[in-house]
Amino acid sequence: MSDVIAIGNRLELFIDHFLLEKMDRASLKPNVPAPKEIALTMNQPWEGTGSAAYPTVFQDGDTYRLYYRSNSAVTEAYGKAQAQCTCYAESKDGIDWHRPVLGLMDFHGSSSNNIILQGGMAHTFAPFLDLKPGIPPQERFKALAGNWPEGLVAFKSGDGVNWTRMREAPVITDGAFDSQNIAFWDRESAQYRCYSRYFERCFDVTEFWHGIRAIQSCTSTNFMQWSKQTPNQYDDEVPLEHFYTNAAIPCPGAEHIYLSFPMRFMPDRCKVDGFPKSGISDSVLMSSRDGVHWSRPFMSSWIHAGRDERNWTARSLTVAHGIVSTSPDEFSIYVAEHYEWEDARLRRYALPRHRFGSIHADYAGGYAVTKPFTMDGERLVLNYSTSGAGSIRLQLEDETGQPLDGFAFADFGVLFGDELDYEVEWKSGLSVAPLSGIPIRLRIELHDADLYAFQFVPAEKQICEVQSDEKRGANQVQFF
């Protein structure tokens, strides 16, 4: 008998096997986001080839903030310290972006630009909105930046534009930091997490930059003193692949689940003749329940290069750090395309809210059974879709697998359609509230259908919207 899992009233996504005990003719399936409009094209004088790298995006009140690296040609008058920059853009909807003229940094004799940082730290500058309770206003934004061998330096800002070092010495030194090294406040464990790159030594090497690019993490309660690094852990059957970046983040609205969208790098492949660097890349999806052990049921790519030749070159298709809501029903991410081409750019991708993966069965049908769990709620809400001929049926069972009176398949009927927040109404007229705290199972029958997520919620009307936390200026998906 499986251990009973306490899910309370959490939103649970079907992107791993955590809740699943058995599937027959059904399987977990990734939901690939749809490419949308170009958010920004690198067409400013300070945005040469190699720009749009290592992007970060998040919502701050009514403002969407975007940070990205830009590179320009090194000249005798303007050396590498000015050629490498961190740039800033804003949006009111996450769709239409503009570059504010900040007047902070000189570029070839003019400060009419959107540059917030220049020099070596700009190579990997990765900011975030600090959601730690009680954070001082002058530290609402934090960032890590740096390289090997010096390490990562901590930065702070009160407005997200003007930044200062929190101390001169680096705060993290163990890693190969020539990549996007991201951090965030993890409310589930009440600590900061940093995900960075290192090289897995699978064989004897004599140079530091040889090995398999891999992901590690460390934690801190104050952003200044950090724990030892812990490499990501995977199931034994998962092959070791080059992960150039990580884009790890708690899932909005389901923050107990961590998502990661690594840029997967194939260094020895070459598709486009004449391109100066070898290697091709795509991006994958994985998830974690503790931030260390990562589930990869989807080995296929999540962001595809497609038929665009300029995405079949080295280090394209990096997913930005951040997931934002561009409507109450839509999540958006941003992807760097055409890396080191003259038209390098950031493109928005979108998917329906919380539809990162699903339990899927084709037309012939299949079923899944969860492990026993306890919940705390009065209504069952589903995020699902079917074809016109498809269907879903549910049954609640006791811990031994026996149908519960009033919650059997016959009491559910047949569900078809495409809804993000479908409230289950049982023909028996019974409420699930008396089942709170009692070990139960969920049995799911599917025909040409997908079940993405479910949640047991309180009695009030289900609302999913982006609500502003005025104290922190943060937008978060809320469920009631």
C-alpha positions as CSV (number, residue, x, y, z in Angstrom):
1,M,0.0,0.0,0.0
2,S,1.3,3.4,-0.9
3,D,2.0,6.0,1.7
4,V,-0.8,8.6,2.0
5,I,0.1,11.9,0.5
6,A,-1.4,15.1,2.1
7,I,-2.3,17.5,-0.7
8,G,-4.6,19.8,1.2
9,N,-6.1,22.3,-1.2
10,R,-3.0,22.6,-3.4
11,L,-3.3,22.7,-7.1
12,E,-1.7,19.5,-8.4
13,L,-0.2,19.3,-11.9
14,F,0.2,16.1,-13.9
15,I,3.8,16.6,-14.9
16,D,5.4,13.8,-12.9
17,H,4.6,10.5,-11.3
18,F,4.4,11.9,-7.7
19,L,0.7,11.3,-7.3
20,L,0.3,8.4,-9.8
21,E,0.3,4.8,-8.8
22,K,-0.8,3.1,-12.1
23,M,-1.5,4.0,-15.7
24,D,-2.8,1.6,-18.4
25,R,-2.9,2.8,-22.0
26,A,-2.4,6.3,-20.7
27,S,0.8,8.3,-20.2
28,L,2.2,11.6,-19.2
29,K,2.4,14.0,-22.1
30,P,4.2,17.4,-22.3
31,N,2.2,20.3,-23.6
32,V,4.4,22.4,-25.9
33,P,3.8,26.2,-25.8
34,A,2.8,28.0,-28.9
35,P,5.1,30.6,-30.4
36,K,3.7,34.1,-30.5
37,E,5.0,37.5,-31.5
38,I,8.5,38.8,-31.4
39,A,8.9,40.7,-28.1
40,L,12.2,42.5,-28.9
41,T,14.6,42.4,-31.9
42,M,18.2,43.3,-31.2
43,N,18.5,46.3,-33.5
44,Q,20.1,49.0,-31.3
45,P,23.8,50.1,-31.8
46,W,24.7,48.4,-28.4
47,E,22.8,45.2,-29.4
48,G,25.1,43.3,-31.7
49,T,25.5,39.6,-32.3
50,G,25.4,37.7,-29.0
51,S,22.6,39.9,-27.7
52,A,19.3,38.7,-26.1
53,A,21.2,36.2,-24.1
54,Y,20.3,35.1,-20.5
55,P,16.9,36.9,-20.3
56,T,14.9,37.4,-17.1
57,V,11.2,38.5,-17.0
58,F,8.8,39.0,-14.1
59,Q,5.8,41.1,-13.1
60,D,6.1,43.9,-10.6
61,G,2.7,45.4,-9.9
62,D,1.3,46.7,-13.2
63,T,4.8,46.5,-14.9
64,Y,6.4,43.6,-16.6
65,R,10.2,43.9,-16.4
66,L,12.6,42.3,-18.8
67,Y,16.4,42.1,-18.5
68,Y,18.8,40.7,-21.2
69,R,22.4,40.8,-22.2
70,S,23.7,42.8,-25.1
71,N,27.0,42.7,-26.9
72,S,28.6,45.1,-29.3
73,A,31.8,45.3,-31.2
74,V,35.0,45.9,-29.2
75,T,36.9,48.9,-30.6
76,E,40.1,50.7,-29.7
77,A,38.1,53.5,-28.1
78,Y,35.5,51.3,-26.4
79,G,36.8,48.1,-25.0
80,K,35.1,45.0,-23.6
81,A,34.0,46.9,-20.5
82,Q,31.5,48.9,-22.6
83,A,30.8,46.3,-25.2
84,Q,29.1,43.9,-22.8
85,C,25.9,45.3,-21.2
86,T,22.8,44.4,-19.3
87,C,19.7,46.0,-20.8
88,Y,16.2,46.7,-19.5
89,A,12.8,46.8,-21.1
90,E,9.3,47.3,-19.8
91,S,5.7,46.4,-20.8
92,K,2.2,46.9,-19.4
93,D,0.8,43.6,-20.8
94,G,3.8,41.3,-21.4
95,I,3.2,41.6,-25.1
96,D,4.2,45.1,-26.3
97,W,7.7,46.0,-25.0
98,H,9.6,49.2,-25.1
99,R,13.2,50.3,-24.2
100,P,13.1,53.2,-21.7
101,V,15.8,55.8,-22.2
102,L,17.5,55.6,-18.8
103,G,20.5,57.9,-19.2
104,L,22.6,55.7,-16.8
105,M,25.4,54.4,-19.0
106,D,27.6,55.9,-21.7
107,F,27.7,54.1,-25.0
108,H,29.9,55.7,-27.7
109,G,29.3,59.1,-26.2
110,S,25.6,58.9,-25.6
111,S,23.5,57.9,-22.5
112,S,20.3,57.7,-24.6
113,N,19.9,53.9,-24.1
114,N,18.4,51.3,-21.9
115,I,21.6,50.0,-20.4
116,I,21.7,49.4,-16.6
117,L,25.1,47.7,-16.3
118,Q,28.3,47.4,-18.2
119,G,31.4,45.2,-18.0
120,G,32.2,41.7,-16.8
121,M,29.2,41.5,-14.4
122,A,26.8,42.2,-17.3
123,H,27.8,38.9,-18.9
124,T,25.6,36.9,-16.4
125,F,23.6,39.5,-14.5
126,A,20.4,37.7,-13.3
127,P,17.9,39.8,-11.3
128,F,14.7,38.8,-9.5
129,L,11.9,40.4,-7.5
130,D,12.6,39.4,-3.8
131,L,9.4,38.0,-2.3
132,K,10.8,37.4,1.1
133,P,8.4,38.8,3.7
134,G,9.6,42.0,5.4
135,I,12.3,42.8,2.9
136,P,13.4,46.4,3.1
137,P,12.2,48.6,0.2
138,Q,15.7,49.4,-0.9
139,E,16.3,45.6,-1.4
140,R,13.0,44.7,-3.3
141,F,15.2,43.5,-6.2
142,K,18.2,41.3,-6.0
143,A,20.6,39.8,-8.5
144,L,23.6,37.5,-8.8
145,A,26.3,38.1,-11.4
146,G,29.9,37.0,-12.0
147,N,32.0,34.4,-13.6
148,W,34.6,31.8,-12.8
149,P,37.0,31.8,-11.0
150,E,35.9,35.0,-9.1
151,G,32.4,33.7,-8.3
152,L,28.9,35.3,-8.0
153,V,28.5,38.7,-6.5
154,A,25.2,39.9,-4.8
155,F,23.4,43.0,-6.0
156,K,20.4,44.9,-4.7
157,S,18.1,47.6,-6.0
158,G,15.0,49.5,-4.8
159,D,13.7,50.2,-8.3
160,G,15.0,47.4,-10.5
161,V,17.1,49.9,-12.5
162,N,19.8,51.3,-10.3
163,W,21.9,48.6,-8.7
164,T,24.6,48.4,-6.1
165,R,26.8,45.6,-4.8
166,M,25.8,44.2,-1.4
167,R,29.5,43.6,-0.8
168,E,32.6,43.5,-2.9
169,A,33.5,39.8,-2.2
170,P,31.5,37.1,-4.0
171,V,28.9,35.2,-2.1
172,I,29.1,31.9,-4.1
173,T,32.4,30.6,-5.4
174,D,31.9,26.9,-6.3
175,G,30.8,26.6,-9.9
176,A,31.4,27.3,-13.6
177,F,29.4,30.5,-13.7
178,D,29.8,31.5,-17.4
179,S,26.0,31.1,-17.8
180,Q,22.7,32.3,-16.3
181,N,22.9,31.7,-12.6
182,I,19.5,32.4,-11.2
183,A,18.1,32.9,-7.7
184,F,14.7,33.3,-6.1
185,W,12.9,33.4,-2.7
186,D,11.3,30.0,-2.1
187,R,8.3,30.5,0.1
188,E,7.8,26.7,0.6
189,S,11.1,26.2,2.3
190,A,11.5,29.9,3.5
191,Q,14.9,30.3,2.0
192,Y,16.7,31.6,-1.2
193,R,17.7,29.1,-3.8
194,C,20.4,29.6,-6.4
195,Y,20.7,27.4,-9.4
196,S,24.0,27.6,-11.3
197,R,26.2,25.6,-13.7
198,Y,29.1,23.3,-13.0
199,F,30.9,20.6,-15.0
200,E,30.2,17.0,-14.2
201,R,33.5,15.1,-14.5
202,C,32.6,11.8,-16.2
203,F,36.2,11.3,-17.3
204,D,39.7,12.5,-16.6
205,V,40.1,16.1,-17.8
206,T,42.9,18.6,-17.7
207,E,41.0,21.8,-18.4
208,F,38.3,23.4,-16.2
209,W,35.8,23.9,-19.0
210,H,35.8,20.2,-20.0
211,G,33.1,17.8,-18.9
212,I,29.3,17.7,-19.0
213,R,27.5,21.0,-18.4
214,A,25.2,20.4,-15.4
215,I,23.0,22.1,-12.8
216,Q,23.7,22.5,-9.1
217,S,21.9,24.5,-6.3
218,C,22.6,26.0,-2.9
219,T,20.4,27.8,-0.4
220,S,20.5,30.7,2.0
221,T,18.3,32.5,4.5
222,N,19.9,35.9,4.1
223,F,21.3,36.0,0.5
224,M,24.9,36.5,1.8
225,Q,25.9,33.1,3.4
226,W,25.1,30.1,1.2
227,S,25.1,26.4,1.7
228,K,27.4,23.9,-0.1
229,Q,26.4,23.1,-3.7
230,T,24.1,20.1,-4.3
231,P,24.1,18.7,-7.9
232,N,20.7,18.1,-9.4
233,Q,19.6,14.4,-9.0
234,Y,17.7,12.4,-11.6
235,D,16.3,8.9,-12.0
236,D,18.9,6.2,-12.9
237,E,17.5,5.7,-16.4
238,V,17.8,9.4,-17.3
239,P,20.9,10.1,-19.4
240,L,23.3,12.8,-18.5
241,E,23.0,15.6,-21.1
242,H,24.6,19.1,-21.4
243,F,22.4,21.6,-19.7
244,Y,23.7,25.1,-20.5
245,T,21.1,27.1,-18.5
246,N,18.3,26.1,-16.1
247,A,15.5,28.7,-15.8
248,A,14.3,27.1,-12.5
249,I,11.3,28.7,-10.9
250,P,8.4,27.8,-8.6
251,C,5.2,27.3,-10.6
252,P,2.9,30.3,-10.2
253,G,-0.2,29.1,-8.3
254,A,1.5,25.8,-7.4
255,E,4.6,27.0,-5.8
256,H,5.3,23.6,-4.1
257,I,6.3,22.4,-7.6
258,Y,9.5,23.7,-9.1
259,L,9.8,23.9,-12.9
260,S,13.0,24.1,-15.0
261,F,13.5,24.7,-18.7
262,P,17.2,24.0,-19.4
263,M,18.7,24.8,-22.7
264,R,20.0,21.4,-23.8
265,F,23.2,21.7,-25.7
266,M,24.6,19.2,-28.3
267,P,28.2,20.6,-28.7
268,D,29.4,18.2,-31.4
269,R,26.5,18.7,-33.8
270,C,26.5,21.2,-36.7
271,K,23.6,21.9,-39.0
272,V,24.3,25.3,-40.7
273,D,27.4,25.4,-42.8
274,G,29.6,28.4,-42.3
275,F,28.4,29.3,-38.8
276,P,31.4,30.1,-36.7
277,K,30.5,28.0,-33.7
278,S,29.7,24.3,-33.5
279,G,26.8,22.9,-31.5
280,I,23.0,23.1,-31.6
281,S,20.5,23.4,-28.8
282,D,16.8,23.1,-27.8
283,S,15.1,23.4,-24.4
284,V,13.5,20.7,-22.2
285,L,11.0,20.7,-19.4
286,M,11.5,19.1,-16.0
287,S,10.0,19.4,-12.5
288,S,10.9,18.8,-8.9
289,R,9.1,18.5,-5.5
290,D,12.1,19.4,-3.4
291,G,14.3,21.5,-5.6
292,V,17.0,18.8,-5.8
293,H,15.5,15.6,-7.2
294,W,14.2,16.4,-10.7
295,S,11.7,14.4,-12.7
296,R,12.1,14.0,-16.5
297,P,9.2,12.0,-17.9
298,F,9.5,14.1,-21.0
299,M,12.8,13.5,-22.7
300,S,11.7,15.2,-26.0
301,S,12.4,18.9,-26.5
302,W,9.9,21.4,-25.2
303,I,11.0,24.3,-27.4
304,H,11.7,23.2,-30.9
305,A,14.0,24.8,-33.4
306,G,11.5,24.2,-36.2
307,R,12.1,25.1,-39.8
308,D,14.0,28.3,-38.9
309,E,17.6,27.7,-39.9
310,R,18.9,30.4,-37.5
311,N,17.6,28.4,-34.6
312,W,19.7,25.4,-35.6
313,T,22.9,27.1,-34.5
314,A,24.8,27.1,-31.2
315,R,23.1,28.4,-28.0
316,S,19.7,29.4,-29.5
317,L,16.4,28.7,-27.8
318,T,17.3,29.7,-24.2
319,V,14.2,30.0,-22.1
320,A,14.1,33.2,-20.0
321,H,13.9,32.9,-16.3
322,G,10.3,33.7,-15.4
323,I,6.7,32.7,-16.1
324,V,4.2,35.6,-16.3
325,S,0.4,35.8,-16.7
326,T,-0.5,37.7,-19.9
327,S,-4.2,37.1,-19.3
328,P,-6.1,35.3,-16.5
329,D,-6.1,32.2,-18.6
330,E,-2.6,32.4,-20.2
331,F,1.0,31.8,-19.1
332,S,3.8,33.3,-21.1
333,I,7.5,32.6,-21.3
334,Y,10.2,34.2,-23.5
335,V,12.8,32.5,-25.6
336,A,16.0,33.8,-27.1
337,E,16.2,33.0,-30.8
338,H,18.8,33.5,-33.6
339,Y,21.7,33.7,-31.1
340,E,24.8,35.4,-32.7
341,W,22.9,36.3,-35.8
342,E,22.4,40.0,-36.7
343,D,18.6,39.7,-36.0
344,A,18.9,38.1,-32.6
345,R,15.6,38.4,-30.8
346,L,13.3,37.4,-27.9
347,R,10.0,35.7,-28.8
348,R,7.0,35.2,-26.5
349,Y,5.6,31.7,-26.2
350,A,2.2,31.0,-24.5
351,L,0.2,28.1,-23.1
352,P,-3.0,27.8,-21.2
353,R,-2.7,28.3,-17.5
354,H,-1.0,25.4,-15.7
355,R,-1.0,23.2,-18.8
356,F,2.6,22.1,-18.8
357,G,1.8,18.5,-19.0
358,S,-1.1,16.0,-18.7
359,I,-2.3,12.5,-18.3
360,H,-3.2,11.6,-21.9
361,A,-5.0,8.8,-23.6
362,D,-5.8,8.4,-27.3
363,Y,-9.1,7.5,-28.8
364,A,-8.9,3.8,-27.8
365,G,-8.9,5.0,-24.2
366,G,-6.9,4.4,-21.0
367,Y,-7.0,5.0,-17.3
368,A,-4.9,6.2,-14.4
369,V,-5.1,5.7,-10.6
370,T,-3.6,7.9,-8.1
371,K,-1.8,6.9,-4.9
372,P,-4.0,7.4,-1.8
373,F,-4.0,11.1,-0.6
374,T,-5.8,13.3,1.8
375,M,-7.3,16.6,0.8
376,D,-9.0,19.6,2.4
377,G,-11.7,21.2,0.3
378,E,-15.4,21.3,-0.6
379,R,-15.2,21.2,-4.4
380,L,-13.2,19.3,-7.0
381,V,-12.0,21.5,-9.9
382,L,-10.4,20.1,-13.1
383,N,-8.2,21.6,-15.8
384,Y,-8.9,19.3,-18.8
385,S,-9.5,19.1,-22.6
386,T,-11.0,16.5,-24.9
387,S,-11.6,16.1,-28.6
388,G,-15.2,16.4,-29.9
389,A,-15.4,12.6,-29.7
390,G,-13.3,12.3,-26.5
391,S,-14.3,12.0,-22.9
392,I,-13.2,11.9,-19.2
393,R,-14.8,10.1,-16.3
394,L,-13.7,10.2,-12.7
395,Q,-14.3,8.1,-9.6
396,L,-13.3,8.6,-6.0
397,E,-12.3,5.5,-4.2
398,D,-11.3,4.5,-0.7
399,E,-7.7,3.6,0.2
400,T,-8.2,0.0,-1.0
401,G,-9.6,1.0,-4.4
402,Q,-13.3,0.6,-3.7
403,P,-15.7,3.2,-5.2
404,L,-17.1,5.6,-2.6
405,D,-20.9,5.8,-2.5
406,G,-22.1,8.8,-4.5
407,F,-18.7,9.4,-6.2
408,A,-18.6,6.4,-8.6
409,F,-18.3,6.7,-12.4
410,A,-22.1,6.5,-12.6
411,D,-22.4,9.5,-10.4
412,F,-19.9,11.5,-12.5
413,G,-21.3,11.0,-16.0
414,V,-19.3,11.9,-19.1
415,L,-17.2,15.0,-19.4
416,F,-16.1,16.5,-22.7
417,G,-14.9,20.0,-23.7
418,D,-12.0,22.2,-22.9
419,E,-12.0,24.1,-19.5
420,L,-9.4,25.4,-17.1
421,D,-11.6,25.5,-14.1
422,Y,-14.4,22.9,-14.4
423,E,-16.2,22.3,-11.1
424,V,-17.3,18.7,-10.7
425,E,-21.0,18.2,-9.8
426,W,-21.9,14.7,-8.8
427,K,-25.3,13.3,-9.8
428,S,-25.7,12.1,-6.2
429,G,-25.7,15.7,-5.1
430,L,-23.0,15.0,-2.5
431,S,-20.2,17.3,-1.5
432,V,-16.6,16.1,-1.2
433,A,-16.2,18.1,2.0
434,P,-16.9,15.1,4.4
435,L,-14.0,13.3,2.7
436,S,-11.5,15.9,3.9
437,G,-8.7,14.3,5.8
438,I,-9.7,10.7,4.8
439,P,-7.4,8.7,2.5
440,I,-8.9,8.5,-0.9
441,R,-7.9,7.8,-4.5
442,L,-8.8,9.3,-7.8
443,R,-9.4,6.9,-10.8
444,I,-9.5,8.6,-14.2
445,E,-10.8,7.2,-17.5
446,L,-9.8,9.1,-20.6
447,H,-10.6,8.7,-24.3
448,D,-8.8,11.1,-26.6
449,A,-8.4,13.5,-23.7
450,D,-6.0,15.2,-21.4
451,L,-6.2,16.0,-17.7
452,Y,-3.7,18.7,-16.8
453,A,-4.4,19.5,-13.2
454,F,-6.9,19.2,-10.3
455,Q,-7.6,20.9,-7.0
456,F,-9.9,20.5,-4.1
457,V,-10.9,24.0,-3.1
458,P,-13.0,25.8,-0.4
459,A,-16.6,26.6,-0.9
460,E,-16.2,30.1,-2.3
461,K,-16.4,30.6,-6.0
462,Q,-13.3,29.5,-7.9
463,I,-11.4,32.6,-9.1
464,C,-8.0,32.5,-10.9
465,E,-6.5,35.9,-11.4
466,V,-3.4,37.9,-11.1
467,Q,-3.6,39.8,-7.8
468,S,-1.2,42.5,-6.7
469,D,0.5,42.3,-3.4
470,E,1.0,46.0,-2.7
471,K,3.5,45.5,0.1
472,R,5.9,43.6,-2.2
473,G,4.7,44.8,-5.6
474,A,4.4,41.3,-6.8
475,N,1.9,39.7,-9.1
476,Q,1.0,36.1,-8.2
477,V,-1.7,33.7,-9.5
478,Q,-4.2,33.2,-6.7
479,F,-6.8,30.5,-6.2
480,F,-9.8,30.8,-3.8
